[in-house]
Amino acid sequence: MFRTVAGVHDPELFALTERTLREAVAIIRRVTEERGWTSTFHEFPEFSDPFRSGFPHIIASQSEVPKYTDVIGVRRGRFSPLGYDDIPTFADLFEYASANERLSAYLGLKAGVEPAHGLDFARITVAQIFFGLLEHLLHLHGFDFTTAQLLERYVEVENGLFEDRLPIEIVVPVALTPFEFDGSIDIGDNLAIERMADDWQLARMPASQTGAGAAANSAVISAATHAFVFRGWTMPNGSAHVDRTDRLAWYPQERIDSAFAALRIATGVRTGYAQLSIRPVGWALRWKAHLPPTGGGALVRRYPPAFDDWGWLQDPPPPITDEQARKAGELEALLAAAPSKLQLGARRYLGAGLREVEEDAAIDLCIGLEATLGDESPTEITHKLALRTAAVLGAEGDDPATVFGDVRAMYRHRSAIVHGTAPEKTRLIRREDGAEIVVSELASDYLRRTIRALLRNPDWRTPSSIDNRLLLRPIRITTDDPQP
């Protein structure tokens, strides 16, 4: 059960922690003030001038942010004026942690490695937790922090050490996409879009771009002002040394992609994400100086390839309004309850926007249209899809004859791609006025609006209902004001 500042799980551990940190503070203060010894973070995130597009530009550089606890190393040496043995109470804290069944197992203090190096590893593990807490306190409150200030942060550490499952929020920045609103808007069940605070912006930035998945462009990672926040999740907490959070598969990817698909369907804005971050709720095990705690994260390329081509310097699309954000939330809820074929259409629509090759995107979009409007009969697929798309978008205000011809042109292009018969000749649709439209761009627009129409009109979600309700009876659309 989670604890707050009103109480602690283990009073003896808290007492040992306070004695150790107080003793360490006195030593750090003496070394830094009397000897003039200083150390700084090797790399620390900071805001540079915004990109020309207006998006934030966060860099990691050699900083002047002090790293007080660098004074203390495993033992005295060239880079550490003091060792753990210079803080007698640290030995008591380490002994207590080693004897505690949960802490010893969680921190791997008796892992059975070679004794000398194993002891150093175990002491470093304990020091990282508790001296990491001290580092954070020194940045927040200085050398003279109070017991109440210590207790407020200590309880978060204790929760992180003792709980089997940890509550989290999954924060997914929306890359290169402006929003019109500040603050946070709840748009669905445990789902919000929020403007990321400056301190979280800095805290989320990775120390490096390495990971099990494909690393993302650092400029794309940085260039985000808002994020989807998925609340109500928990993560297993069996070991301090087992971390799978750098893998995309660890996250609820289907829910995350559904939210991005809904945002794209609602707005038509091409967007995506380069990072997934874990924000601890009521617990903490690692901080960087004064910044809020993080619980890990992953870097991915789930955004349009054009973003990598200096997309952060290009003019951004119009900002998304709070009304559009709420509509995206409504569509996300409808999509979660929609038939699997409609969900497949949405996945293909989202996936097409991530393709590097235009022809691959065109294939994805045609598959999405087939999933959304197709039936089990293999005959006359192109004709039926053209009719149904024309019927649905005609009910939305498009000219049915134009839509019908466009969809047939899309499938001619698809056939040329699949059979390798000069697809470049079918890539464009030419209008009577001489205008040319790229097939894949038009297919994306048609699929997006078709999915949106079917989500909003459940009665249209089966091919037979479209045939019966839309094709087999006249569609009358009026924009006239009603007569009294």
C-alpha positions in Angstrom: 0.0 0.0 0.0 1.4 3.4 -1.0 2.4 5.7 1.8 2.4 9.5 1.9 4.5 12.0 4.0 2.2 11.2 7.0 4.1 7.9 7.6 6.8 5.6 6.5 7.0 1.9 5.9 10.2 1.4 7.8 11.0 3.9 10.5 14.4 2.4 11.2 15.4 2.7 7.5 14.3 6.3 7.6 16.4 7.0 10.7 19.5 5.4 9.1 18.9 7.3 5.9 18.7 10.7 7.7 21.8 10.0 9.8 23.8 9.0 6.7 22.7 12.0 4.7 23.3 14.4 7.5 26.8 13.1 8.0 27.4 13.2 4.2 26.1 16.7 4.0 28.6 17.9 6.6 31.5 16.3 4.7 30.3 17.6 1.3 29.9 21.1 2.7 33.4 21.1 4.2 35.0 19.8 1.0 33.2 22.2 -1.3 33.4 25.3 0.8 36.8 24.8 2.5 38.8 23.1 -0.2 37.0 24.7 -3.1 36.4 21.2 -4.7 33.6 21.3 -7.3 32.1 18.9 -9.8 29.4 19.4 -12.4 27.2 17.2 -14.5 29.0 16.0 -17.5 25.9 16.6 -19.7 22.8 18.4 -18.5 19.8 19.3 -20.6 19.1 22.9 -21.3 16.9 25.0 -23.5 18.6 26.6 -26.5 17.0 29.1 -28.8 13.8 27.7 -30.2 13.8 26.3 -33.7 12.6 28.5 -36.5 9.4 26.6 -36.4 8.8 27.7 -32.8 9.3 24.3 -31.3 11.6 23.9 -28.3 15.2 23.1 -28.9 16.7 21.2 -26.0 20.4 20.3 -26.0 22.7 18.4 -23.6 26.0 20.1 -23.0 28.8 20.5 -20.5 27.0 22.4 -17.8 27.8 24.4 -14.7 25.1 22.6 -12.7 27.0 21.2 -9.6 27.0 17.5 -8.8 27.6 17.6 -5.1 27.8 13.9 -4.4 30.7 13.4 -6.8 32.8 14.2 -3.8 32.1 10.7 -2.6 33.3 7.6 -4.5 33.7 4.0 -3.6 37.1 5.0 -2.0 39.3 8.0 -2.0 41.1 8.6 -5.3 42.0 11.1 -7.9 38.5 11.9 -8.9 36.8 11.4 -5.5 38.3 13.2 -2.4 36.2 11.0 -0.1 35.2 7.3 -0.1 32.2 5.5 1.5 34.4 4.6 4.5 34.7 8.3 5.3 30.9 8.3 6.1 30.7 5.7 9.0 26.9 5.7 9.1 26.8 4.6 5.4 28.2 1.2 6.6 25.2 0.9 8.9 22.8 1.8 6.2 24.4 -0.7 3.8 24.4 -3.4 6.5 20.7 -2.8 7.2 19.8 -2.9 3.5 21.8 -6.1 3.0 20.0 -7.8 5.9 16.5 -6.7 4.7 15.0 -9.5 2.6 13.2 -7.2 0.2 15.9 -4.7 -0.2 18.7 -7.2 -0.6 16.7 -9.1 -3.3 15.5 -6.0 -5.0 18.9 -4.3 -5.1 20.8 -7.5 -5.9 23.1 -7.1 -2.9 23.8 -10.8 -2.6 24.0 -11.8 -6.2 26.9 -14.3 -5.7 29.5 -12.4 -7.8 33.2 -12.4 -7.0 33.5 -11.0 -3.4 35.7 -8.0 -3.8 34.1 -6.5 -6.9 30.7 -7.8 -5.8 30.9 -5.8 -2.6 31.8 -2.6 -4.5 28.9 -3.2 -6.9 26.5 -3.7 -4.0 27.7 -0.6 -2.2 27.5 1.5 -5.4 23.9 0.3 -5.8 22.9 1.4 -2.4 24.8 4.7 -2.7 23.1 5.5 -6.0 19.7 5.3 -4.4 20.4 7.2 -1.2 23.0 9.7 -2.3 20.9 10.3 -5.4 18.2 11.3 -3.0 20.7 13.6 -1.2 21.7 15.2 -4.6 18.1 16.0 -5.3 17.6 17.5 -1.9 20.7 19.7 -2.1 19.4 21.1 -5.4 15.9 21.7 -4.1 16.7 23.0 -0.6 20.5 23.5 -0.1 22.7 22.1 2.6 20.2 23.0 5.4 17.2 21.0 4.3 14.8 20.1 7.1 13.6 16.7 8.3 10.2 17.4 6.8 11.7 18.2 3.4 13.7 15.0 3.6 10.7 12.9 4.6 8.7 14.2 1.7 11.2 12.8 -0.8 12.2 9.8 1.2 8.7 8.4 1.2 8.8 8.5 -2.6 12.0 6.5 -2.5 10.6 4.0 0.0 7.6 3.4 -2.2 9.9 2.8 -5.1 11.9 0.3 -3.1 9.2 -1.7 -1.4 6.1 -1.8 -3.7 5.7 -4.8 -6.1 3.9 -2.7 -8.7 4.4 1.0 -9.2 1.8 3.5 -10.5 2.9 5.4 -13.6 1.8 7.8 -16.3 3.0 7.1 -19.8 3.9 10.4 -21.5 4.1 10.4 -25.3 5.2 13.8 -26.8 3.4 14.7 -30.0 6.2 15.5 -32.4 6.3 18.6 -34.5 2.7 19.4 -33.9 1.5 22.7 -32.4 -1.4 23.0 -30.1 -3.4 26.1 -29.3 -4.1 25.5 -25.6 -2.1 25.5 -22.4 -2.5 23.2 -19.4 -4.1 19.8 -19.6 -7.3 18.6 -21.3 -8.9 15.3 -20.4 -10.1 13.8 -23.6 -10.9 10.2 -22.7 -10.8 7.4 -20.2 -7.5 8.0 -18.3 -6.3 9.9 -21.4 -5.2 13.6 -21.6 -3.3 16.0 -23.8 -1.1 18.3 -21.8 1.4 21.1 -22.4 4.6 19.7 -20.9 6.1 21.9 -18.2 9.6 23.1 -18.7 11.1 20.9 -15.9 9.5 17.8 -17.4 10.8 18.8 -20.9 14.3 18.8 -19.5 13.9 15.6 -17.4 12.5 13.6 -20.3 15.4 14.2 -22.6 17.6 11.1 -23.0 21.3 11.1 -22.0 21.9 9.3 -25.3 20.0 8.0 -28.3 20.9 4.4 -27.9 18.4 1.7 -27.2 17.0 -1.6 -28.2 14.7 0.1 -30.7 15.7 2.4 -33.5 17.0 5.6 -32.1 15.1 8.8 -33.0 16.4 12.1 -34.3 17.3 14.3 -31.2 15.8 17.4 -32.8 12.5 15.5 -33.4 12.6 14.3 -29.8 13.0 17.8 -28.6 10.5 19.5 -30.9 7.3 18.9 -29.0 5.2 21.1 -26.8 2.4 18.8 -25.9 2.0 15.1 -25.1 -0.6 12.4 -24.7 -0.7 11.3 -21.1 -2.0 7.7 -20.5 -3.0 7.4 -16.8 -3.9 4.5 -14.6 -1.0 2.2 -15.5 1.3 0.3 -13.3 4.7 -1.3 -13.9 6.3 -4.4 -12.2 9.0 -3.7 -9.7 10.8 -6.9 -9.0 14.4 -5.8 -9.4 16.3 -2.6 -9.6 18.5 -4.1 -12.3 15.9 -5.4 -14.8 14.6 -2.6 -17.0 12.6 -3.3 -20.2 11.2 0.2 -20.6 13.6 1.0 -23.5 11.6 -1.4 -25.7 8.6 -0.3 -27.6 6.9 -3.7 -27.0 6.9 -2.9 -23.2 4.3 -0.2 -23.7 0.6 -0.4 -24.6 1.4 0.3 -28.2 -2.1 -0.5 -29.5 -3.6 2.1 -27.2 -1.0 4.7 -28.0 -1.3 4.2 -31.7 -5.1 4.4 -31.4 -4.8 7.8 -29.8 -2.5 9.1 -32.5 -4.7 7.6 -35.2 -7.7 9.3 -33.6 -5.8 12.6 -33.6 -4.9 12.3 -37.2 -8.5 11.3 -38.2 -9.9 14.2 -36.3 -7.5 16.8 -37.7 -5.8 15.5 -40.8 -2.4 16.6 -39.4 0.5 14.3 -40.1 2.1 13.6 -36.8 3.7 10.9 -34.7 6.0 10.3 -31.8 9.8 9.8 -31.2 9.7 9.0 -27.5 7.8 7.3 -24.7 8.5 8.4 -21.1 7.4 7.0 -17.8 6.4 9.5 -15.1 6.3 8.1 -11.6 3.2 8.7 -9.5 4.0 8.9 -5.8 7.4 7.2 -6.0 10.9 8.0 -7.3 14.3 6.2 -7.6 16.3 8.5 -9.8 16.5 12.2 -10.4 18.8 14.5 -12.2 19.6 17.5 -9.9 16.4 19.5 -9.3 14.4 18.0 -12.1 11.3 15.7 -11.5 11.9 12.0 -11.4 11.6 9.7 -14.5 11.0 6.0 -14.6 12.7 5.2 -17.9 11.7 5.5 -21.5 12.1 4.4 -25.1 13.1 6.1 -28.3 11.3 5.1 -31.5 10.7 6.3 -35.1 6.9 6.4 -35.1 6.6 9.6 -37.1 6.5 10.6 -40.8 10.0 10.2 -42.4 9.8 13.9 -43.6 10.3 14.9 -40.0 13.9 13.7 -40.2 14.5 15.9 -43.2 14.9 19.1 -41.2 11.2 19.0 -40.4 11.8 21.0 -37.2 12.8 24.0 -39.4 9.7 23.9 -41.6 6.6 25.9 -41.1 4.3 23.9 -38.8 0.7 23.1 -39.5 -2.1 25.2 -38.0 -2.3 24.6 -34.2 -4.7 22.0 -32.9 -7.5 23.5 -30.9 -9.0 22.2 -27.6 -12.2 21.4 -29.5 -10.2 19.3 -32.0 -8.4 17.6 -29.1 -11.7 16.6 -27.5 -13.0 15.3 -30.8 -9.9 13.2 -31.1 -10.7 11.8 -27.7 -14.3 11.0 -28.8 -13.0 9.2 -31.9 -10.5 7.3 -29.9 -13.3 5.9 -27.7 -15.4 5.1 -30.7 -12.4 3.4 -32.4 -11.8 1.2 -29.3 -15.4 -0.1 -29.6 -15.5 -0.4 -33.4 -15.4 -3.6 -35.4 -12.0 -5.1 -35.9 -12.1 -4.3 -39.7 -12.6 -0.6 -39.0 -9.7 -0.7 -36.4 -7.6 -2.4 -39.1 -8.4 0.4 -41.5 -7.3 3.0 -38.9 -4.0 1.1 -38.3 -3.3 1.1 -42.0 -4.1 4.7 -42.2 -1.7 5.5 -39.4 1.0 3.2 -40.8 0.8 4.7 -44.2 1.9 8.0 -42.8 5.0 6.4 -41.4 6.1 4.9 -44.7 9.3 6.1 -46.4 8.3 5.0 -49.9 5.2 6.6 -51.4 4.1 3.4 -53.2 4.1 1.5 -49.9 1.9 4.1 -48.5 -0.5 3.8 -51.4 -0.7 0.1 -50.9 -1.4 0.6 -47.1 -4.2 3.0 -47.9 -5.9 0.7 -50.4 -5.7 -2.1 -47.9 -7.2 0.3 -45.3 -10.1 1.2 -47.6 -10.7 -2.5 -48.3 -10.8 -3.3 -44.6 -13.1 -0.4 -43.9 -15.6 -0.9 -46.8 -14.9 -4.3 -48.3 -16.9 -7.5 -47.9 -16.1 -11.2 -48.1 -16.9 -11.5 -51.8 -13.7 -11.3 -53.9 -15.6 -10.2 -57.0 -15.8 -6.6 -58.3 -13.7 -5.3 -55.4 -12.7 -2.0 -57.1 -16.2 -1.2 -58.3 -17.8 -1.9 -54.9 -15.3 0.1 -53.0 -15.6 3.0 -55.4 -19.4 2.9 -55.0 -19.3 2.7 -51.2 -16.7 5.4 -50.8 -18.7 7.6 -53.1 -21.8 6.9 -51.1 -20.2 7.6 -47.7 -18.3 10.7 -48.7 -21.3 11.9 -50.8 -23.3 11.9 -47.6 -20.5 14.0 -46.2 -20.9 16.6 -49.0 -18.4 15.4 -51.7 -19.4 14.9 -55.3 -20.1 11.2 -55.6 -19.2 10.9 -59.2 -15.8 12.5 -58.6 -15.1 10.2 -55.6 -16.1 7.2 -57.6 -13.7 8.0 -60.4 -10.9 8.8 -57.9 -11.2 5.5 -56.1 -11.0 3.6 -59.4 -7.9 5.7 -60.3 -6.4 4.7 -56.9 -6.9 1.0 -57.6 -5.3 1.4 -61.1 -2.3 2.8 -59.3 -2.4 0.0 -56.8 -2.5 -2.6 -59.6 0.4 -0.9 -61.4 2.5 -1.0 -58.2 1.7 -4.6 -57.4 2.4 -5.8 -60.9 5.3 -3.5 -61.6 3.7 -2.0 -64.7 5.0 1.6 -64.7 3.3 2.9 -61.5 4.8 6.3 -62.1 2.3 6.7 -65.0 -0.7 6.3 -62.6 0.7 8.3 -59.7 -1.3 11.4 -60.5 -5.0 12.1 -60.9 -5.6 14.9 -63.5 -8.7 17.0 -63.1 -10.6 18.6 -65.9 -9.2 22.0 -64.9 -5.6 20.7 -65.3 -5.0 20.3 -61.6 -2.9 17.2 -60.6 -3.4 15.3 -57.3 -1.0 12.7 -56.0 -2.9 9.4 -55.6 -1.5 8.5 -52.2 -2.4 12.0 -50.8 -5.9 11.8 -52.0 -6.3 8.2 -50.8 -5.1 9.3 -47.4 -7.7 12.0 -47.2 -10.5 9.7 -48.5 -9.6 6.9 -46.0 -9.4 9.3 -43.1 -12.8 10.9 -43.7 -14.4 7.5 -44.5 -13.2 6.1 -41.1 -14.4 9.3 -39.4 -17.8 9.1 -41.0 -18.2 5.4 -40.1 -17.1 6.0 -36.5 -19.7 8.8 -36.2 -22.4 6.8 -37.9 -22.6 3.2 -36.5 -25.4 2.3 -38.9 -22.9 2.6 -41.8 -20.3 0.2 -40.5 -21.1 -2.8 -42.5 -21.0 -3.0 -46.4 -24.6 -4.2 -46.5 -25.8 -1.2 -44.5 -24.0 1.2 -46.8 -25.5 -0.6 -49.8 -29.0 -0.5 -48.3 -29.0 2.8 -46.6 -26.9 4.9 -48.9 -26.7 3.3 -52.4 -30.2 2.0 -52.7 -32.0 5.1 -51.8 -31.6 8.7 -52.8 -29.4 10.9 -50.5 -30.8 14.3 -49.9 -28.5 16.9 -48.4 -29.7 20.3 -47.7 -27.9 23.4 -46.4 -31.0 25.5 -46.4 -32.2 27.0 -43.1 -35.3 25.2 -41.8 -38.6 27.0 -42.6 -40.9 28.0 -39.7 
